[in-house]
Amino acid sequence: MIRNLWSIHDVSAYLGVPVGTLYHWRSSGYGPPGRRVGKYVRYKPEDVESWFESLEVGA
């Protein structure tokens, strides 16, 4: 089953960071991979979760 894509607000809530931080990360090449769909950025939940799990513990 395919999960719905997440908006930047969904990712913001999941990670507990401001939307502006996600935009900054995206422009600097950091953060979970997102894809542009028209004028919107969308994220696959499994990509966000994988990115989070790849972060160094305690960093």
N, C-alpha and C positions, 0 to 999 in steps of 0.2 A: 504494500500500500504506500502511495506517495503522500508524504506530509506536505502541508501547505508551506509556502515560502514565508519567511519572516520579513517584516518591514524593519526599517532602521529603529523604529520605536520599540518593536518586539525585542530586537537585539540589545538595545539600551536597557530595557527592563531586565532581561535575562542576565546581562553582565553587571548591571548596577552602575553603569557609567552614563554620563550625559550624551545626548545625541550629538552635540558639537564635538565631543571627544571622538566619537566614531567617524565623523566626517574628517576630522584632523588626521586620525590614524589612516583612513583610506587614502587621503592625499599624500601621506608620507610613506605609503607602502607597508604599513603595519596593520595589524588587526585581522579579523576574520575575512575570508574572501567573500566579496559580494559581486553581484552582477547587475548591470544597468538594464532595466526593463522600461523602455520609453524614458520618461524623466525621473523614474523612481529607481532606488537601489533595493535589491531584494537579496536575501540570504537563505541558503539551504540550512535548516536547523542542524543537520549532521556536520556540515562544514564549520559552523560556529562552535559546536560542541567539541569537534576534533581540534580546532584551533585552541580552544580553552584548555583542553587536556594536554596539549603539547607545551604549554607554558611551564616554566621552571617553578617548582614548588617553593614558596617562601620568597620569591623575587619581588 
